[in-house]
């Protein structure tokens, strides 16, 4: 019987091609992670192919999680190497190292769950605004801004991006007038509708039309103070990570016409980021 990821034991490993496929990345990216000292292979076979064991896969999972949060590779390496059980720690292959990795992953998971809840509230808030506007009803401010409270994530934002990042984002939202907020929400809705329409027509993610949408999306992100690269070109890892999140979270994917639409957005953003960020 052929060996698969389901039949491997803990001592087995995966080839670079298998890891790339499983993680939704590329062999080139994995080789780059090796070159910068972020994810060395567990072993290199006689034919030169890189192979990765279970601990390496755990490290890759953490890399992808941190990348989705918008951290650059140097910051990710610093975060991982500073964790007990990192590559410079003699306990990496022992119980202590594995326990440290689990604790770190639990921290990532806690943040992801909180972020998922916040995004779900934002989506529901925007959907209520759209329904009210389409029905000619009266907009209720308390309903419109549920999920947009920056203060509940003050410590998280300051830890990851610095106090200035939090202060700028918080001040931006608080200082907006009701009309400005409504305009921003309308722009957000229009962008999502244009993405969904292009996806439904089967537009190529690398086409001129899709890349124009990607440029609008990146400009929209860059106009939100406190996000990585705000006011200029958003950080590449941040843009690519958001695209992955659009696909992974079905409630987010709904904004782009479903998973297929979100996949189109992700692929277009990745192509744009590779070419321009």
N, C-alpha and C positions, 0 to 999 in steps of 0.2 A: 504494500500500500504506500503511495507517495506521502512524504512528510509535508504537513501543512501547519499553519499557525495553530490549528485546533489540536493537533496531535503531538506538537513539540513538548518536550519536557523543559524544566527551568534552565537546564544547562545548554539548550539549543540556541542557535542564533538565526538571524535573518539576513539575507543578502541586501545590498544597497538598493537594488531594484525593487525588492519586496517591500522594504521600509518606505521607499518613496511612494509606492502605490498605496500602501495602507494609510500613510499619513497625509495623502493628498498633496504631496510636494514633488520635487524633482531630484534626480540623482545629482544634478549640478548643484542644487542648493545644499544637499547633504555634504558634498565634497567641499563646498565653501565653508560650511560649519566646521569641518575638520581643519581646513586651512587656517581659520582664525582661532583655533583652539577651543571652540565651543562644544563640539561633539565629535571627539575622535572615535574611530571604529574600534570595536572590541578586538578584532583581529583582521589581518589582511591575508587572504588566501594566496596560494602559490601563483595563481593567475592574475594577482593584483586587485581582485575584487574585495571591497570592504564588506565586513559583516558586523552585525550589531546584536548584542545579547539583550535580555530582558531589562537589565539596569539601564542600558543605553536608551531603550525605548521609553523608559520612565523619564529620563533626562530630556529626550526629544519632546515628549508630551509637555513638560514644563516649559521648554523653549517656545513651543507653539502657543501656549497659554500666555506667556509674557509678551510674545510678539503681538498677540491679539489685543493686548492692553496698550500697545503703541510704543513699547520700549525698543530702543535700538540694540543691535547685537552686543556692543561693548557693555551696555547697562545690564543686559541679560546675563552675560558671562560673569559680571561682577556679582549679580544677585545669586547665581547658582554656585559660584565658587566660594561665596561667603556662607553657604549653607553647610552644616555638618553633613558629611557624607558626600561632599563634592569631590572633584577629581584630585584635589590637593590634600584630602583628608584620608588618613590611613584607615578609617572605619568604613570607607565607601562600600566595601564588599561584605561587611558584617551586619549584624543585627542593628547596631546603633545607627549605621549609615542608612539602612532601609527605614528605620523608624523616623529618622530625620526627614527623609524624602516624603514619607506619608504625611508627616505634620505639615510640610511645605505644600503638598498637594491639597490638603484639607483647607489651608489658607486660601489657595487659589479657588477652590470649590465654593467656599463661603462668599468670596467676592463675586464670583460668576452668578451665584444664585441671587444675591442682592441686586446685581446689575440686571438680571433677567426680570426680576420683579419691577424694577424701576422702568425698564423699557416697556413692559407690558402696560404699566400705568400710563406712560406717555402715549403709547399707541391708542389705548382706549380713550384718552383725553382728546387726541386729535380726531379720532373717529366720531366722537360726540360733537365736536366743533363742526365737522363736515356735515353731519346729519342735521344739526341745527341750522346751519347756513343754507343748506339745500331746501329745508322745509320752511324757510323764512321766519324761524323762531328767534327769540332773544338770546344772545350769547351770555352765559353766566361765567364770570371770571373764575369763581371757585372751581368750576368744572374744567375750565380750559387749561389750567396750569397744574393739575394733579400729576405728580411724577416729575415735575420740573424743579423741585426744591433742591438747590445745590447744597444747602447747609447740612443735610443729613449725611453727605459724603465729604464733608470738609476735611476730616482727618485723612481719608483715603486719597483725596486729590492732592493735599499738601505733601503727603508721604511720597507719592509717585511723581508729581510734577512740580512741587514747590509751592510755597505760600503765595507767590505772585500769580501763578496759574489759577489758583482758586479765587483769589481776590478779583482778578480780571473777569473771569467767567461769571462770578456772582454779581459783580457790579453791572456788567453788561445786561444781564437779565432783569435786574431790579430797576435799572434806569430806563428801560424801554417803556414807551407809552403803550396803552392798550391797542392803539392803531398799529404801532410798530410790531407788536407781538402778533396781531392778526395777519399783518403782511408777511411776517416771517413764516407763520404756519401755512399761509396760502402758498408761499414759494415752496415750502417743503412738500405740500400736497401735489402741486403741479409737477415737481421733479419726479415724485413717485409715480404719478400717472403717466408721464412721458416714458419712464423706464418700462413700465408694464406694457404700454402700447408697442414699444419697439420690440420687446421680448415676444409678444404675441404675434408679431409679423415675421418673426424668425430672423431678425437683423443679426448680422455677423458681429460678435463682440469687438473685433478689431477693425470694423468698418469706420468710415468717416463719421457717420451718424452716431454710432455707439460711442466713439471717442469724444465727440462733441458733448454727449450726455455725461460722460465721465469727467470731462473738464468742468462742466457745470457743477457736478457733484463735489468735486475737489474744491472748487471755489466756494461752494456752500459750506463745506466743512471748515475751510480756512477763515470764514467769516465769523466763526464761533470762538470768542476768546476763551483761553484756558485749555483748548485742545492742542495736541502736539503740532507745532508749526503754524499756529493761528496767526493770521495777519500776513502770512507769506504762503509758501507751498507746504501743505501738511506733510508730516513725516511719512515716508513711503511705507514703513512697516505698519503704521497706524491705518493708512488707507487700505492696504491689503488685508489687514486683520479685520477691519470692519466688513469688508466684502465677505470674508469667511463667516463672520457672525450672521450676516443677513441670510446665508444659506442654512446655517445650523439651527437658527431659532425660527420655527414655523410661524410664530406671530409676527416676526420681523419680515419673513418672506411674504407674508400676506400683503404687505404694503407694495410689493412689486409683482403681484399677480400669482404668488405661490412660489414653490421651491424652484421651478424651472425659470421663472422670472428672476428670482434672486441669484440663481446660478449665472444667468446672463449678466446681471449687474456685477457680480464678483469677477467674472472673467474680463469684462470690459475695464473695470477699475484696475485689475492686475496688469493688463496690457498697457493702460495709461501710466500707471506707476512705474513700470519697467522702462517706459520710454521717456518720461518727463520728471520723475521724482528721484 
